[in-house]
Amino acid sequence: MAKIRNEKLNKAVFGGHKTVRVAAVQGPQIVLKKEKSIEVACNRIKEAGANGAKLVAFFETYIPVFPAYWYASQIDEWYAWNVALQDNSIAIPSEDTEIIGRACRDAGVYCVMGVNEIDDTDGARTLYNTQILFGPDGSIQDGTVN
């Protein structure tokens, strides 16, 4: 077993804090309704910030839904499911990420948001399960938190 030095345990995190209150959002999804999902997520972010959270974490693919392809047993069902999933996924950056970023800025929190990300470049409709890290200034972070 590795030994952890005491000086590592005393490191400050999130810009100098010794402790960080984290809100883990476990609310129900609004399946394949991106705008409503974003609205609810922004309300949860603001609520968590008002209750002292510095980090708000949403689960994998909170927006719009986990891509459970087992749902569709026929090709026409699969096609409809896939189109709806693409239409409700989030491009990064986009107006959708701006809205979530504003909620983070208003609440003064970091947020980890699980989404289906869509590559919206011409000719591509690839989906990725993505965790977006927003900073308390509302910007999308590069993965490091000071």
N, C-alpha and C positions, 0 to 999 in steps of 0.2 A: 504494500500500500504506500502511495506517495505521501510524503509529509508536506504539509502546507505551512509556510512560514507565517508567523503572526503579522509581519508587516504587510503581507498580501491581504490579510483579513481586514486590516484597518484602512484599506484604500477607499477613497471617496468615489462615488459614482454619480452619473447624471449631473455633471456640473458642480460637484462638491458636496452633494448630499451624503450623509452617512447611512440613511435608510431611504427607501423609496416605497410609497404606497402604490400598489398595482391593482387595477380593476380588470378582472377577467370577465368579459361579456359572454354570457352563456344563454342569451335570449334566442327565441325562435327566429328562423330565417323567413323572409318574405320571398318565396321561391320565384325566380325568374321575373322579378319586378324591381329592376335596378333603381329607378328613381325613389320608390318607396323605401327600399333597403337603405339607400344613402341617407334619406331623411331620418329614418329610425336610428341608424348608426350615429349620425351627427347629434341627435338628442342624447344617446347613451354617452357619447364622448363628453358633452357639456355637463351631463349629470355627474359623471365620474370626476371631472375636474372640480365641480362645485363641492364634491365630497372629499376633496383632498388628494385624489390620485395624481400621480406624476406620469404614469404609464398606463395606457388603456390598451388591452389586447383582445382582439377578436380572433375567432377560430378560423381554420383553413376554409377558404372559399365561402366566407360569410356572404359575400356578394358574388354572383347571384345564387349559387348553389353548387354542391359537389357534383362533378360530372359523372353521374352514375348511369353509365350506358346500358347497364343490365335492365334498366327500366323499359327500354324499347325492344320488343320481341320481333317486330316486323320492320322492314326497311323504311316504310313510310312513317312509322312512329319514330324510328331512329333519326330520320331526316328532320322531322318537325322538332324533336328534342334538341338536336344539334344546332339548328338555325336559331331557336329560342335562346340557347345557351350563348351563342355568339352575339346575338342582338342585345343581350343583357350583361355582357362582360365589359370590363373596363380597360380602356387604352391608357397607357401611362407615358407622358402626362396627358391630361385632358381636362375638360370642364368638370368631370366627375371628381378627379383628384383635387382640383381647386376647391370644390365645395367641401370635401372632407378636410382638406388642409385649413380652410377658414375655421371650421369647427375646432380643430386642434389649437389654432392660434387663439381663438376666443376663450378656450378652456385652459390654455397654457400647459398643454400636456403633449407628451410623446404618444404616438399611437401606432400599433402594429395591426394592420388591416389585411385580412385574408381575402383575396379576390381571385376570380378567373380573369386573367389578363388576356386581352386580345391584341395580336399584332395587326394593326389596322393599315399597314402599308398596302399600296395597290397590289392586288393579286395574291395577297396573303390573308388568311383567316385563322392562323394558328393560335391555339389557346395554351396558356400556361397557368398552373396553380402558383400564385405569387403572394408573398407577404410584403406589403409596402410599409416602410418605416417613415412616419411623418414626425417632424420635429415640432417643438412648441411654438415655433414661428410659422408653422403651416407648410414648411417646405418638405419635399421628399428628400430623405437622408440617403447617404451612400452606404449605410450599414454600420457606421461607427457612431458611437454616442460619447461625447466628451463629458 
